[in-house]
Amino acid sequence: ARIAPGVDDAAGLRVLAYQFEHRGRSLRLTLLSTRVERPEPWRFTLARGRLPARARGEIAVDASLGVALGDTLTLADQSLGVVGVLRGAVASSGGAAGLLSEQDLFDIAR
């Protein structure tokens, strides 16, 4: 049964605030998960690169984070290649957000 009239499909949004080191700097990033097979309609623009297209190992981050396309970020024990740079992907705190697969987010959260 549908809860909201007119809603054909809905998926839960998963959000994780994460702090990590990258090239000697301490960075904060709000991680947002998406299903690779059907990305959600996010409200940001893709400035360079592409959105994550694989279930593992890819992330797109807001330009304000200050990392480059092609960089590798290590979050927990996961290595994520930066495949996209976004504009307007910010958390409610105003800090940078990143988009990655649900599988990677779950592994980082463990």
C-alpha positions in Angstrom: 0.0 0.0 0.0 1.2 3.5 -0.8 1.4 6.0 2.0 1.4 9.1 -0.1 -0.9 9.5 -3.1 0.9 10.0 -6.4 4.2 8.5 -5.2 5.1 5.6 -7.4 8.5 4.8 -5.8 10.6 6.0 -3.0 13.9 5.0 -1.5 15.4 5.9 1.8 18.1 8.5 1.9 21.2 7.5 3.8 23.4 10.2 5.2 26.7 9.9 7.1 28.9 12.7 8.4 32.5 11.7 8.1 35.9 13.3 9.0 39.1 12.1 7.4 42.6 13.0 6.5 43.6 13.8 2.9 47.1 15.0 1.9 47.8 16.3 5.4 44.5 18.1 5.8 41.5 17.2 8.0 38.4 17.3 5.9 34.7 16.9 6.7 32.3 15.4 4.2 28.6 14.5 4.4 28.1 11.2 2.5 24.9 10.7 0.6 24.0 7.3 -0.8 22.4 6.5 -4.1 21.4 3.4 -6.0 23.8 3.2 -8.9 21.1 1.7 -11.2 18.8 4.6 -10.6 20.3 7.8 -9.2 18.0 10.1 -7.2 17.1 13.5 -8.6 19.7 15.5 -6.6 19.8 19.3 -6.6 23.3 20.0 -7.7 25.2 20.3 -10.9 28.0 18.2 -12.3 30.9 20.6 -12.9 33.5 18.0 -14.1 33.6 14.2 -14.6 30.6 12.0 -14.0 28.4 10.6 -11.3 29.4 7.3 -9.7 28.4 4.5 -12.0 29.7 1.4 -10.2 28.5 -0.2 -7.0 32.0 0.1 -5.4 34.9 2.5 -5.3 33.6 5.7 -6.8 32.5 9.1 -5.3 31.6 12.5 -6.6 32.2 15.4 -4.2 31.4 19.1 -4.0 34.1 21.4 -5.3 34.3 23.1 -2.0 36.0 20.1 -0.5 39.1 21.0 -2.4 40.0 17.6 -3.9 40.7 17.0 -7.5 39.1 14.8 -10.1 41.1 11.5 -10.1 42.1 11.8 -6.4 41.7 8.7 -4.2 40.0 9.3 -0.9 40.4 6.8 1.9 37.3 6.6 4.2 37.5 4.0 6.9 39.2 1.2 5.0 37.6 2.0 1.6 39.4 3.6 -1.3 37.2 5.8 -3.4 38.2 7.3 -6.7 36.9 10.8 -7.3 35.0 10.5 -10.6 33.0 13.7 -10.4 33.2 17.2 -9.0 29.9 18.8 -8.1 28.6 22.3 -7.5 25.8 22.9 -4.9 26.2 19.5 -3.2 26.2 20.8 0.4 24.8 19.4 3.6 22.4 21.3 5.9 25.5 22.4 7.8 26.8 24.2 4.7 29.7 21.8 4.4 30.6 19.7 1.3 28.7 16.6 0.4 29.6 13.6 -1.6 27.6 11.1 -3.5 28.5 7.4 -3.5 26.8 4.0 -3.6 24.8 2.5 -0.8 27.3 -0.4 -0.6 30.3 1.9 -0.1 28.4 4.0 2.5 27.4 0.9 4.5 31.0 -0.4 4.5 32.3 3.0 5.7 29.7 3.2 8.4 30.6 -0.2 9.9 
